[in-house]
Amino acid sequence: MGLEVEVVGETNKFDVIVIGGGIAGMTASSIVTQSGLKSCFLERDVPGGKLMHIDAIHDFSSPGVSGKDLGLSVFKQATEEVKTNYVYGDVQSIRPKNGMFYLFTADGQTWEAKAIIIATGTGIKKLDVDGEEKYFNHGLSYCALCDGALAKGKTVALIGNTTHLDFLKQNATKVDVYQPTDIKAFDGDGNKLTGIIKKDGSKVACDFAFVENGFIPNIDFLPTDVEVDDQKQVIVDGTMKSPYFEGVFACGDCTNQTPKMIRPAMEQAAIAADSAIKYVKSKNW
Ligand SMILES: Cc1cc2nc3c(=O)[nH]c(=O)nc-3n(C[C@H](O)[C@H](O)[C@H](O)COP(=O)(O)OP(=O)(O)OC[C@H]3O[C@@H](n4cnc5c(N)ncnc54)[C@H](O)[C@@H]3O)c2cc1C
């Protein structure tokens, strides 16, 4: 990747670049744009992030609203009303230089910003065992709530968190629970999962396996000297500033802040945006 390329066209230059287009990223980018600064959010997938996988949200302003509806409505407001810039882009690395930040996306483009806001959320914590990739979506799922209904009348292995055990029991004929550390591999016929292989070598047949092993922050693209805690969450202070470099802020699920929910993510995004705006406006560029 061309890390040395620093000739950045005007269209790729921003005051603030937000990495991630979940609820935190879209909120932060909108607030920066509303302040008069030039801002964008770079998103590698569908804008909305985790919201796009939530059937019904019961603890937000509109009870029972679907995550998809909320995500689309925030996206429309951000891009059509506030007119913040949405850019499809998978950020692969970042390099700070002379007070500026250079971001490199998978399509080979370079982006320049005076400040950045990291809002990359979290991804699924996989088990990293044989057969996991092969049987994903072929009997193996990472979301008991989303796919539990598919297990109607079937036998199920639930690996990890038991929050949705009762829901699975309503559908499946049998649910066995395992610790993630019990699992050596997923077994199958080449097309479909047929069971699990435990660390002691024993095989247990099942029709479906649900891995509920929590989440891990999406921070692989960050320089290794960005401060993270033991769960790889980006460390921020009360102003959502990272101690890494002046001009680096973070918000939402990828940070060491709790709880990991929609409203706190939006509040943190507002604070991160406010801090980034103050930072950029305080300097003579
Ligand atoms: C099943 C489920 C149900 C939930 N229900 C509720 C609920 O009812 N109420 C509630 O308040 N909360 C709920 N939550 C939690 C809530 O969804 C999250 O706290 C919130 O959506 C986090 O938003 P975020 O923007 O920080 O992160 P995310 O939504 O994870 O968004 C991060 C975005 O960054 C993008 N990204 C990552 N890396 C890169 C990169 N290198 N380059 C470009 N883009 C990148 C990702 O593609 C993603 O779109 C639920 C979560 C789950 C999983």
The ligand as an SDF file (V2000), in Angstrom:
LIG
                    3D

 53 58  0  0  0  0  0  0  0  0999 V2000
  -28.3300   -7.9720   18.4970 C   0  0  0  0  0  0  0  0  0  0  0  0
  -28.1370   -6.5920   19.1080 C   0  0  0  0  0  0  0  0  0  0  0  0
  -29.2270   -5.9390   19.6720 C   0  0  0  0  0  0  0  0  0  0  0  0
  -29.0560   -4.6630   20.2600 C   0  0  0  0  0  0  0  0  0  0  0  0
  -30.1610   -4.0440   20.8010 N   0  0  0  0  0  0  0  0  0  0  0  0
  -30.0230   -2.7990   21.3250 C   0  0  0  0  0  0  0  0  0  0  0  0
  -31.1690   -2.1070   21.8750 C   0  0  0  0  0  0  0  0  0  0  0  0
  -32.3110   -2.6050   21.8560 O   0  0  0  0  0  0  0  0  0  0  0  0
  -30.9540   -0.8540   22.4040 N   0  0  0  0  0  0  0  0  0  0  0  0
  -29.7290   -0.2510   22.4270 C   0  0  0  0  0  0  0  0  0  0  0  0
  -29.6320    0.8780   22.8960 O   0  0  0  0  0  0  0  0  0  0  0  0
  -28.6500   -0.8870   21.9200 N   0  0  0  0  0  0  0  0  0  0  0  0
  -28.7550   -2.1240   21.3670 C   0  0  0  0  0  0  0  0  0  0  0  0
  -27.6550   -2.7750   20.8590 N   0  0  0  0  0  0  0  0  0  0  0  0
  -26.3360   -2.0860   20.9090 C   0  0  0  0  0  0  0  0  0  0  0  0
  -26.2280   -1.0150   19.7930 C   0  0  0  0  0  0  0  0  0  0  0  0
  -26.6400   -1.5890   18.5750 O   0  0  0  0  0  0  0  0  0  0  0  0
  -24.7650   -0.5340   19.6870 C   0  0  0  0  0  0  0  0  0  0  0  0
  -24.3160   -0.0930   20.9530 O   0  0  0  0  0  0  0  0  0  0  0  0
  -24.6200    0.6230   18.6920 C   0  0  0  0  0  0  0  0  0  0  0  0
  -25.3160    0.3620   17.4930 O   0  0  0  0  0  0  0  0  0  0  0  0
  -23.1130    0.8620   18.4240 C   0  0  0  0  0  0  0  0  0  0  0  0
  -22.9530    1.8010   17.3960 O   0  0  0  0  0  0  0  0  0  0  0  0
  -21.4880    2.1680   16.8610 P   0  0  0  0  0  0  0  0  0  0  0  0
  -21.7090    3.1870   15.7840 O   0  0  0  0  0  0  0  0  0  0  0  0
  -20.5790    2.5060   17.9800 O   0  0  0  0  0  0  0  0  0  0  0  0
  -20.8740    0.8240   16.2390 O   0  0  0  0  0  0  0  0  0  0  0  0
  -21.3570   -0.0990   15.0410 P   0  0  0  0  0  0  0  0  0  0  0  0
  -22.8210   -0.1350   14.9080 O   0  0  0  0  0  0  0  0  0  0  0  0
  -20.6320   -1.3940   15.2660 O   0  0  0  0  0  0  0  0  0  0  0  0
  -20.8010    0.6310   13.7260 O   0  0  0  0  0  0  0  0  0  0  0  0
  -19.4480    0.6740   13.3900 C   0  0  0  0  0  0  0  0  0  0  0  0
  -19.3290    0.8360   11.8760 C   0  0  0  0  0  0  0  0  0  0  0  0
  -17.9450    1.0330   11.5370 O   0  0  0  0  0  0  0  0  0  0  0  0
  -17.6740    0.3390   10.3240 C   0  0  0  0  0  0  0  0  0  0  0  0
  -16.2420    0.0640   10.2440 N   0  0  0  0  0  0  0  0  0  0  0  0
  -15.4970   -0.7570   11.0520 C   0  0  0  0  0  0  0  0  0  0  0  0
  -14.2060   -0.7500   10.6810 N   0  0  0  0  0  0  0  0  0  0  0  0
  -14.1210    0.0840    9.6040 C   0  0  0  0  0  0  0  0  0  0  0  0
  -13.0400    0.4930    8.7670 C   0  0  0  0  0  0  0  0  0  0  0  0
  -11.7900    0.0420    8.9670 N   0  0  0  0  0  0  0  0  0  0  0  0
  -13.2900    1.3580    7.7420 N   0  0  0  0  0  0  0  0  0  0  0  0
  -14.5670    1.8210    7.5230 C   0  0  0  0  0  0  0  0  0  0  0  0
  -15.6260    1.4540    8.2980 N   0  0  0  0  0  0  0  0  0  0  0  0
  -15.4080    0.6110    9.3240 C   0  0  0  0  0  0  0  0  0  0  0  0
  -18.5220   -0.9280   10.4350 C   0  0  0  0  0  0  0  0  0  0  0  0
  -18.7680   -1.4680    9.1390 O   0  0  0  0  0  0  0  0  0  0  0  0
  -19.7810   -0.4040   11.1130 C   0  0  0  0  0  0  0  0  0  0  0  0
  -20.7680   -0.0120   10.1740 O   0  0  0  0  0  0  0  0  0  0  0  0
  -27.7840   -4.0320   20.2640 C   0  0  0  0  0  0  0  0  0  0  0  0
  -26.6870   -4.6950   19.6820 C   0  0  0  0  0  0  0  0  0  0  0  0
  -26.8550   -5.9520   19.1010 C   0  0  0  0  0  0  0  0  0  0  0  0
  -25.6690   -6.6330   18.4750 C   0  0  0  0  0  0  0  0  0  0  0  0
  1  2  1  0
  2  3  1  0
  2 52  2  0
  3  4  2  0
  4  5  1  0
  4 50  1  0
  5  6  2  0
  6  7  1  0
  6 13  1  0
  7  8  2  0
  7  9  1  0
  9 10  1  0
 10 11  2  0
 10 12  1  0
 12 13  2  0
 13 14  1  0
 14 15  1  0
 14 50  1  0
 15 16  1  0
 16 17  1  0
 16 18  1  0
 18 19  1  0
 18 20  1  0
 20 21  1  0
 20 22  1  0
 22 23  1  0
 23 24  1  0
 24 25  2  0
 24 26  1  0
 24 27  1  0
 27 28  1  0
 28 29  2  0
 28 30  1  0
 28 31  1  0
 31 32  1  0
 32 33  1  0
 33 34  1  0
 33 48  1  0
 34 35  1  0
 35 36  1  0
 35 46  1  0
 36 37  1  0
 36 45  1  0
 37 38  2  0
 38 39  1  0
 39 40  1  0
 39 45  2  0
 40 41  1  0
 40 42  2  0
 42 43  1  0
 43 44  2  0
 44 45  1  0
 46 47  1  0
 46 48  1  0
 48 49  1  0
 50 51  2  0
 51 52  1  0
 52 53  1  0
M  END
$$$$
